[in-house]
Amino acid sequence: MKAKQFEADFDNGQDMLEVLDLSKAHRPLQKQRRVNVDFPDWMVESLDREASRLGVTRQSIIKVWLAERLAQTASNK
């Protein structure tokens, strides 16, 4: 399929998944690496309360907060 035809089909709302080979698809800069971090009990309890209030997991809130802080630090340089 030529790019122009692909774009036209996409713009017309057709399902394009059937013409894509997703076997080697990846998200750039999204490689995962597992790390272990020890937190004091009070911090875990606070994280759990906030995560519960927001309806997300503890891991999610840690990731979001770290990403926000890293973005803030990068913008201050």
MMTF fields as JSON, N, C-alpha, C and O atoms, coordinates in Angstrom:
{
  "mmtfVersion": "1.0.0",
  "mmtfProducer": "UNKNOWN",
  "numBonds": 307,
  "numAtoms": 308,
  "numGroups": 77,
  "numChains": 1,
  "numModels": 1,
  "chainsPerModel": [1],
  "groupsPerChain": [77],
  "chainIdList": ["A"],
  "bondAtomList": [4, 2, 8, 6, 12, 10, 16, 14, 20, 18, 24, 22, 28, 26, 32, 30, 36, 34, 40, 38, 44, 42, 48, 46, 52, 50, 56, 54, 60, 58, 64, 62, 68, 66, 72, 70, 76, 74, 80, 78, 84, 82, 88, 86, 92, 90, 96, 94, 100, 98, 104, 102, 108, 106, 112, 110, 116, 114, 120, 118, 124, 122, 128, 126, 132, 130, 136, 134, 140, 138, 144, 142, 148, 146, 152, 150, 156, 154, 160, 158, 164, 162, 168, 166, 172, 170, 176, 174, 180, 178, 184, 182, 188, 186, 192, 190, 196, 194, 200, 198, 204, 202, 208, 206, 212, 210, 216, 214, 220, 218, 224, 222, 228, 226, 232, 230, 236, 234, 240, 238, 244, 242, 248, 246, 252, 250, 256, 254, 260, 258, 264, 262, 268, 266, 272, 270, 276, 274, 280, 278, 284, 282, 288, 286, 292, 290, 296, 294, 300, 298, 304, 302],
  "bondOrderList": [1, 1, 1, 1, 1, 1, 1, 1, 1, 1, 1, 1, 1, 1, 1, 1, 1, 1, 1, 1, 1, 1, 1, 1, 1, 1, 1, 1, 1, 1, 1, 1, 1, 1, 1, 1, 1, 1, 1, 1, 1, 1, 1, 1, 1, 1, 1, 1, 1, 1, 1, 1, 1, 1, 1, 1, 1, 1, 1, 1, 1, 1, 1, 1, 1, 1, 1, 1, 1, 1, 1, 1, 1, 1, 1, 1],
  "groupList": [{"groupName": "MET", "atomNameList": ["N", "CA", "C", "O"], "elementList": ["N", "C", "C", "O"], "formalChargeList": [0, 0, 0, 0], "bondAtomList": [1, 0, 2, 1, 3, 2], "bondOrderList": [1, 1, 2], "singleLetterCode": "M", "chemCompType": "L-PEPTIDE LINKING"}, {"groupName": "LYS", "atomNameList": ["N", "CA", "C", "O"], "elementList": ["N", "C", "C", "O"], "formalChargeList": [0, 0, 0, 0], "bondAtomList": [1, 0, 2, 1, 3, 2], "bondOrderList": [1, 1, 2], "singleLetterCode": "K", "chemCompType": "L-PEPTIDE LINKING"}, {"groupName": "ALA", "atomNameList": ["N", "CA", "C", "O"], "elementList": ["N", "C", "C", "O"], "formalChargeList": [0, 0, 0, 0], "bondAtomList": [1, 0, 2, 1, 3, 2], "bondOrderList": [1, 1, 2], "singleLetterCode": "A", "chemCompType": "L-PEPTIDE LINKING"}, {"groupName": "GLN", "atomNameList": ["N", "CA", "C", "O"], "elementList": ["N", "C", "C", "O"], "formalChargeList": [0, 0, 0, 0], "bondAtomList": [1, 0, 2, 1, 3, 2], "bondOrderList": [1, 1, 2], "singleLetterCode": "Q", "chemCompType": "L-PEPTIDE LINKING"}, {"groupName": "PHE", "atomNameList": ["N", "CA", "C", "O"], "elementList": ["N", "C", "C", "O"], "formalChargeList": [0, 0, 0, 0], "bondAtomList": [1, 0, 2, 1, 3, 2], "bondOrderList": [1, 1, 2], "singleLetterCode": "F", "chemCompType": "L-PEPTIDE LINKING"}, {"groupName": "GLU", "atomNameList": ["N", "CA", "C", "O"], "elementList": ["N", "C", "C", "O"], "formalChargeList": [0, 0, 0, 0], "bondAtomList": [1, 0, 2, 1, 3, 2], "bondOrderList": [1, 1, 2], "singleLetterCode": "E", "chemCompType": "L-PEPTIDE LINKING"}, {"groupName": "ASP", "atomNameList": ["N", "CA", "C", "O"], "elementList": ["N", "C", "C", "O"], "formalChargeList": [0, 0, 0, 0], "bondAtomList": [1, 0, 2, 1, 3, 2], "bondOrderList": [1, 1, 2], "singleLetterCode": "D", "chemCompType": "L-PEPTIDE LINKING"}, {"groupName": "ASN", "atomNameList": ["N", "CA", "C", "O"], "elementList": ["N", "C", "C", "O"], "formalChargeList": [0, 0, 0, 0], "bondAtomList": [1, 0, 2, 1, 3, 2], "bondOrderList": [1, 1, 2], "singleLetterCode": "N", "chemCompType": "L-PEPTIDE LINKING"}, {"groupName": "GLY", "atomNameList": ["N", "CA", "C", "O"], "elementList": ["N", "C", "C", "O"], "formalChargeList": [0, 0, 0, 0], "bondAtomList": [1, 0, 2, 1, 3, 2], "bondOrderList": [1, 1, 2], "singleLetterCode": "G", "chemCompType": "PEPTIDE LINKING"}, {"groupName": "LEU", "atomNameList": ["N", "CA", "C", "O"], "elementList": ["N", "C", "C", "O"], "formalChargeList": [0, 0, 0, 0], "bondAtomList": [1, 0, 2, 1, 3, 2], "bondOrderList": [1, 1, 2], "singleLetterCode": "L", "chemCompType": "L-PEPTIDE LINKING"}, {"groupName": "VAL", "atomNameList": ["N", "CA", "C", "O"], "elementList": ["N", "C", "C", "O"], "formalChargeList": [0, 0, 0, 0], "bondAtomList": [1, 0, 2, 1, 3, 2], "bondOrderList": [1, 1, 2], "singleLetterCode": "V", "chemCompType": "L-PEPTIDE LINKING"}, {"groupName": "SER", "atomNameList": ["N", "CA", "C", "O"], "elementList": ["N", "C", "C", "O"], "formalChargeList": [0, 0, 0, 0], "bondAtomList": [1, 0, 2, 1, 3, 2], "bondOrderList": [1, 1, 2], "singleLetterCode": "S", "chemCompType": "L-PEPTIDE LINKING"}, {"groupName": "HIS", "atomNameList": ["N", "CA", "C", "O"], "elementList": ["N", "C", "C", "O"], "formalChargeList": [0, 0, 0, 0], "bondAtomList": [1, 0, 2, 1, 3, 2], "bondOrderList": [1, 1, 2], "singleLetterCode": "H", "chemCompType": "L-PEPTIDE LINKING"}, {"groupName": "ARG", "atomNameList": ["N", "CA", "C", "O"], "elementList": ["N", "C", "C", "O"], "formalChargeList": [0, 0, 0, 0], "bondAtomList": [1, 0, 2, 1, 3, 2], "bondOrderList": [1, 1, 2], "singleLetterCode": "R", "chemCompType": "L-PEPTIDE LINKING"}, {"groupName": "PRO", "atomNameList": ["N", "CA", "C", "O"], "elementList": ["N", "C", "C", "O"], "formalChargeList": [0, 0, 0, 0], "bondAtomList": [1, 0, 2, 1, 3, 2], "bondOrderList": [1, 1, 2], "singleLetterCode": "P", "chemCompType": "L-PEPTIDE LINKING"}, {"groupName": "TRP", "atomNameList": ["N", "CA", "C", "O"], "elementList": ["N", "C", "C", "O"], "formalChargeList": [0, 0, 0, 0], "bondAtomList": [1, 0, 2, 1, 3, 2], "bondOrderList": [1, 1, 2], "singleLetterCode": "W", "chemCompType": "L-PEPTIDE LINKING"}, {"groupName": "THR", "atomNameList": ["N", "CA", "C", "O"], "elementList": ["N", "C", "C", "O"], "formalChargeList": [0, 0, 0, 0], "bondAtomList": [1, 0, 2, 1, 3, 2], "bondOrderList": [1, 1, 2], "singleLetterCode": "T", "chemCompType": "L-PEPTIDE LINKING"}, {"groupName": "ILE", "atomNameList": ["N", "CA", "C", "O"], "elementList": ["N", "C", "C", "O"], "formalChargeList": [0, 0, 0, 0], "bondAtomList": [1, 0, 2, 1, 3, 2], "bondOrderList": [1, 1, 2], "singleLetterCode": "I", "chemCompType": "L-PEPTIDE LINKING"}],
  "groupTypeList": [0, 1, 2, 1, 3, 4, 5, 2, 6, 4, 6, 7, 8, 3, 6, 0, 9, 5, 10, 9, 6, 9, 11, 1, 2, 12, 13, 14, 9, 3, 1, 3, 13, 13, 10, 7, 10, 6, 4, 14, 6, 15, 0, 10, 5, 11, 9, 6, 13, 5, 2, 11, 13, 9, 8, 10, 16, 13, 3, 11, 17, 17, 1, 10, 15, 9, 2, 5, 13, 9, 2, 3, 16, 2, 11, 7, 1],
  "groupIdList": [1, 2, 3, 4, 5, 6, 7, 8, 9, 10, 11, 12, 13, 14, 15, 16, 17, 18, 19, 20, 21, 22, 23, 24, 25, 26, 27, 28, 29, 30, 31, 32, 33, 34, 35, 36, 37, 38, 39, 40, 41, 42, 43, 44, 45, 46, 47, 48, 49, 50, 51, 52, 53, 54, 55, 56, 57, 58, 59, 60, 61, 62, 63, 64, 65, 66, 67, 68, 69, 70, 71, 72, 73, 74, 75, 76, 77],
  "secStructList": [7, 7, 2, 2, 2, 2, 2, 2, 2, 2, 2, 6, 6, 7, 7, 7, 4, 4, 4, 7, 7, 7, 6, 6, 7, 7, 7, 6, 6, 7, 7, 7, 7, 7, 7, 7, 7, 7, 7, 7, 2, 2, 2, 2, 2, 2, 2, 2, 2, 2, 2, 2, 2, 2, 6, 1, 7, 2, 2, 2, 2, 2, 2, 2, 2, 2, 2, 2, 2, 2, 2, 2, 2, 2, 2, 6, 7],
  "xCoordList": [0.847, 0.0, 0.892, 1.844, 0.584, 1.332, 0.915, -0.189, 1.808, 1.568, 0.313, -0.456, 0.104, -1.076, -2.37, -3.335, -2.38, -3.569, -3.772, -4.898, -2.67, -2.728, -3.323, -4.235, -2.804, -3.298, -4.768, -5.541, -5.151, -6.554, -7.463, -8.507, -7.07, -7.866, -7.957, -9.025, -6.837, -6.807, -7.725, -8.518, -7.607, -8.434, -9.92, -10.761, -10.24, -11.642, -12.147, -13.284, -11.287, -11.706, -11.632, -12.203, -10.935, -10.819, -9.862, -8.939, -10.096, -9.226, -7.924, -7.923, -6.827, -5.541, -4.708, -3.642, -5.158, -4.381, -4.138, -3.108, -5.076, -4.921, -3.808, -3.321, -3.402, -2.343, -0.994, -0.007, -0.942, 0.303, 0.923, 0.216, 2.247, 2.98, 3.465, 4.449, 2.787, 3.106, 4.051, 4.305, 4.578, 5.41, 6.701, 7.246, 7.185, 8.433, 8.206, 9.156, 6.955, 6.638, 7.157, 7.14, 7.612, 8.055, 7.824, 7.672, 7.8, 7.617, 8.98, 9.616, 9.438, 10.759, 10.837, 9.878, 11.974, 12.25, 11.316, 11.137, 10.724, 9.811, 10.312, 9.548, 11.585, 12.137, 12.021, 12.344, 11.561, 11.35, 12.592, 13.28, 12.856, 13.924, 13.399, 12.866, 13.552, 13.069, 14.122, 15.309, 13.658, 14.53, 13.837, 12.609, 14.611, 14.077, 14.429, 15.583, 13.433, 13.622, 12.962, 11.818, 13.683, 13.126, 12.601, 13.319, 11.328, 10.7, 10.353, 10.054, 10.385, 9.906, 8.401, 7.691, 7.934, 6.508, 5.595, 4.606, 5.915, 5.048, 4.893, 3.829, 5.951, 5.906, 5.022, 4.245, 5.152, 4.316, 2.846, 1.984, 2.565, 1.183, 0.63, -0.525, 1.447, 1.02, 0.802, -0.165, 1.691, 1.537, 0.258, -0.479, -0.005, -1.207, -2.477, -3.446, -2.482, -3.652, -3.902, -5.033, -2.852, -3.0, -3.383, -4.216, -2.788, -3.122, -4.592, -5.291, -5.049, -6.437, -7.378, -8.417, -7.008, -7.833, -7.969, -9.036, -6.88, -6.882, -7.392, -7.677, -7.505, -7.976, -6.929, -7.25, -5.675, -4.577, -3.743, -3.982, -2.775, -1.904, -0.766, -0.467, -0.151, 1.018, 2.118, 2.736, 2.36, 3.403, 3.108, 4.015, 1.859, 1.489, 1.762, 2.301, 1.398, 1.592, 3.076, 3.5, 3.857, 5.307, 5.875, 6.673, 5.479, 5.978, 5.596, 6.421, 4.345, 3.877, 4.622, 5.091, 4.733, 5.404, 6.884, 7.421, 7.53, 8.939, 9.093, 9.998, 8.216, 8.273, 8.053, 8.743, 7.098, 6.845, 8.068, 8.449, 8.669, 9.847, 11.028, 11.751, 11.232, 12.325, 12.104, 13.053, 10.859, 10.548, 10.773, 11.302, 10.372, 10.565, 12.061, 12.496, 12.83, 14.268, 14.92, 15.799, 14.496, 15.067, 14.734, 15.556, 13.527, 13.138, 13.822, 13.891, 14.331, 15.029, 16.483, 17.148, 16.976, 18.398, 18.604, 19.734],
  "yCoordList": [-1.174, 0.0, 1.236, 1.327, 2.158, 3.412, 4.344, 4.235, 5.255, 6.16, 7.008, 7.221, 7.49, 8.324, 7.546, 8.079, 6.295, 5.461, 5.186, 5.219, 4.915, 4.681, 5.899, 5.771, 7.088, 8.32, 8.553, 8.945, 8.316, 8.512, 7.564, 7.976, 6.294, 5.318, 5.702, 5.619, 6.121, 6.535, 7.736, 7.761, 8.731, 9.931, 9.624, 10.341, 8.56, 8.16, 7.286, 6.816, 7.072, 6.349, 4.833, 4.127, 4.331, 2.88, 2.329, 3.015, 1.083, 0.399, 0.038, -0.765, 0.616, 0.424, -0.689, -1.018, -1.266, -2.297, -3.521, -4.184, -3.808, -5.01, -4.874, -5.882, -3.654, -3.469, -3.152, -2.96, -3.095, -2.789, -4.051, -4.938, -4.126, -5.214, -4.695, -3.958, -5.07, -4.569, -5.485, -5.259, -6.518, -7.495, -6.89, -7.383, -5.831, -5.214, -3.785, -3.016, -3.432, -2.078, -1.867, -2.782, -0.66, -0.306, 1.178, 1.941, 1.577, 2.979, 3.556, 3.113, 4.535, 5.125, 5.707, 6.292, 5.535, 6.055, 5.488, 6.101, 4.335, 3.726, 2.374, 1.618, 2.068, 0.823, 0.809, 1.788, -0.3, -0.421, -1.003, -1.859, -0.526, -1.071, -1.146, -0.17, -2.29, -2.482, -1.985, -2.287, -1.218, -0.753, -1.028, -1.058, -1.221, -1.429, -0.221, 0.203, 0.322, 1.484, 1.183, 0.731, 1.433, 1.246, 2.587, 3.587, 2.592, 3.783, 3.532, 2.398, 4.567, 4.404, 4.146, 4.527, 3.496, 3.142, 4.342, 4.259, 5.464, 6.635, 7.108, 7.594, 6.966, 7.414, 6.485, 6.946, 5.184, 4.223, 4.446, 4.403, 4.682, 4.93, 6.198, 6.228, 7.238, 8.487, 8.282, 8.792, 7.54, 7.237, 6.452, 6.733, 5.473, 4.655, 5.486, 5.294, 6.401, 7.258, 8.131, 8.244, 8.736, 9.606, 8.806, 9.25, 7.642, 6.796, 6.365, 6.354, 6.017, 5.622, 6.786, 6.609, 7.967, 9.156, 9.428, 9.825, 9.213, 9.464, 8.274, 8.406, 7.117, 5.919, 5.306, 4.763, 5.398, 4.815, 3.928, 3.871, 3.243, 2.393, 3.208, 4.313, 2.656, 3.288, 3.493, 4.557, 2.478, 2.576, 3.719, 4.452, 3.864, 4.932, 6.307, 7.176, 6.507, 7.835, 8.138, 9.281, 7.133, 7.341, 7.732, 8.665, 7.036, 7.349, 8.756, 9.494, 9.121, 10.453, 11.535, 12.504, 11.378, 12.399, 12.515, 13.62, 11.397, 11.451, 12.114, 12.923, 11.771, 12.374, 13.879, 14.642, 14.317, 15.75, 16.453, 17.528, 15.851, 16.471, 16.521, 17.517, 15.453, 15.449, 16.488, 17.14, 16.645, 17.657, 19.053, 19.933, 19.248, 20.55, 20.856, 21.979, 19.867, 20.056, 20.366, 21.223, 19.677, 19.905, 21.305, 21.932, 21.809, 23.125, 24.244, 25.372, 23.955, 24.956, 25.133, 26.056, 24.26, 24.343, 25.319, 25.517],
  "zCoordList": [0.0, 0.0, 0.0, 0.775, -0.851, -0.94, 0.199, 0.733, 0.559, 1.673, 1.461, 2.398, 0.235, -0.028, 0.202, 0.749, -0.217, -0.013, 1.475, 1.972, 2.186, 3.63, 4.323, 5.14, 3.996, 4.612, 4.29, 5.164, 3.059, 2.669, 3.439, 3.946, 3.527, 4.273, 5.746, 6.353, 6.309, 7.714, 7.931, 8.871, 7.049, 7.165, 7.025, 7.567, 6.301, 6.126, 7.274, 7.251, 8.282, 9.474, 9.375, 10.206, 8.369, 8.245, 9.297, 9.736, 9.693, 10.651, 9.954, 9.021, 10.392, 9.727, 10.362, 9.843, 11.45, 12.122, 11.241, 11.359, 10.375, 9.542, 8.502, 7.99, 8.185, 7.181, 7.815, 7.105, 9.139, 9.836, 10.416, 10.896, 10.369, 11.018, 12.368, 12.434, 13.427, 14.769, 15.532, 16.715, 14.875, 15.575, 16.126, 17.114, 15.495, 15.961, 16.438, 16.581, 16.681, 17.132, 18.55, 19.374, 18.819, 20.16, 20.379, 19.425, 21.624, 21.979, 22.318, 23.275, 21.553, 21.818, 23.23, 23.733, 23.839, 25.187, 26.251, 27.304, 25.993, 26.955, 27.467, 28.067, 27.233, 27.734, 29.255, 29.927, 29.772, 31.212, 31.889, 31.332, 33.081, 33.905, 35.334, 35.863, 35.939, 37.298, 38.288, 38.162, 39.277, 40.352, 41.68, 41.757, 42.688, 44.038, 44.888, 44.939, 45.547, 46.405, 47.744, 47.794, 48.819, 50.151, 50.659, 50.66, 51.094, 51.649, 53.102, 53.476, 53.928, 55.306, 55.303, 54.372, 56.355, 56.458, 56.27, 55.542, 56.921, 56.84, 55.395, 55.011, 54.595, 53.213, 52.367, 51.532, 52.594, 51.874, 52.219, 51.342, 53.495, 53.915, 53.268, 52.844, 53.191, 52.546, 51.056, 50.491, 50.422, 49.001, 48.76, 47.815, 49.606, 49.454, 49.629, 48.894, 50.587, 50.786, 49.559, 49.087, 49.058, 47.891, 46.652, 45.861, 46.478, 45.338, 45.417, 44.403, 46.592, 46.782, 46.483, 45.847, 46.945, 46.704, 45.211, 44.743, 44.458, 43.016, 42.206, 41.016, 42.85, 42.151, 41.241, 40.184, 41.66, 40.883, 41.797, 43.003, 41.228, 42.035, 42.642, 42.19, 43.65, 44.266, 43.234, 43.181, 42.417, 41.4, 40.422, 40.027, 40.043, 39.111, 39.687, 39.001, 40.925, 41.523, 41.693, 41.52, 42.027, 42.144, 40.785, 40.697, 39.732, 38.392, 37.957, 37.419, 38.192, 37.779, 38.54, 37.944, 39.846, 40.647, 40.283, 40.205, 40.064, 39.657, 38.286, 38.082, 37.359, 36.024, 36.106, 35.43, 36.929, 37.095, 37.664, 37.201, 38.651, 39.29, 38.335, 38.292, 37.566, 36.601, 35.502, 35.065, 35.055, 34.043, 34.613, 33.933, 35.854, 36.512, 36.658, 36.404, 37.061, 37.214, 35.872, 35.79, 34.829, 33.493, 32.992, 32.324, 33.31, 32.817, 33.585, 33.095, 34.783, 35.582, 35.19, 35.661, 34.337, 33.957, 32.841, 32.395]
}
